Each structure stands twice: as structure tokens, then as C-alpha cells.
Amino acid sequence: MNKLIFFVDDDKMMLNLMEYTFKCREGYEVKSFFSGEECIKNLFLDPKLIVLDYYMGGSDGSSLSGLDTLKKIRESGLNITVIILSREKSQDTIEEFLKFGAKKYVIKDDYFIDTLIDTIEKHFADDLPN
């Protein structure tokens, strides 16, 4: 059975890269969303993992931020692993996400897709029954 992963990012190119990378890998199903609101509305699909961008939405502040989305995922009561993906390198920001239950914080650098692949594959390997 395929493992459903949600990718949430307001950058279309970033979503396309992540979609392509994981749709080509056996055992994964991928759904992409441009906003935290869309992600929250689709939690009923029972994703096994959510990769969530730190900063999303317009400058008017009308969209949920990555942190707000993470808090709403936690409020849902569902036990979903969340990985944060961001260019933001502030230790305070990283600690804030981890405090609210993010499993890992991946920096969007030149090698982030390799780090993301390793992180996701390790997560699902750790979840296998012994």
C-alpha cells in the first residue's frame, strides 16, 4: 500500500520538484497544496507524512503560516508526522517548530532534496514493524 505524503508550499516550482521526486519512487502517493488551509481541509485523506513550508501566503497575512498550519494539524488530534522545509535558518524559529511537534526541520539549501529524500525514507523505514 502506498504511503500518502502531503507537500504544502506556495512555490509552484518547489511543489513540482517534490512531486516529481516522490512520484517516481515506488511506494509513495503524493498530494500537493498551495496553502495550509487546503492541507487542513484534506486531512481526512489520512496522510502519513506532511512536508510543510515555513512561510506561505501573501504579505497581507491572510493565509496560514507554516507554524499556524502545524498548530492546526496538532489540534486535529491526528498523529501525523510533519517535516518543515524552509530557507529560514534562525535557531529560534527551528526550536519553535520542534516545540509544536515537527519531527524535523530541513533547510532549503542546494542539497535539500537529498536531505528530504533521506529524511522521508528513514521515517518510513523506522515505522516498519519488526
Secondary structure as GFF3:
##gff-version 3
##sequence-region A 1 130
A	DSSP	beta_strand	3	8	.	.	.	ID=ss1
A	DSSP	alpha_helix	12	23	.	.	.	ID=ss2
A	DSSP	beta_strand	28	33	.	.	.	ID=ss3
A	DSSP	alpha_helix	36	41	.	.	.	ID=ss4
A	DSSP	three_ten_helix	43	45	.	.	.	ID=ss5
A	DSSP	beta_strand	49	53	.	.	.	ID=ss6
A	DSSP	alpha_helix	66	75	.	.	.	ID=ss7
A	DSSP	beta_strand	81	86	.	.	.	ID=ss8
A	DSSP	alpha_helix	91	99	.	.	.	ID=ss9
A	DSSP	beta_strand	104	107	.	.	.	ID=ss10
A	DSSP	alpha_helix	112	126	.	.	.	ID=ss11
###
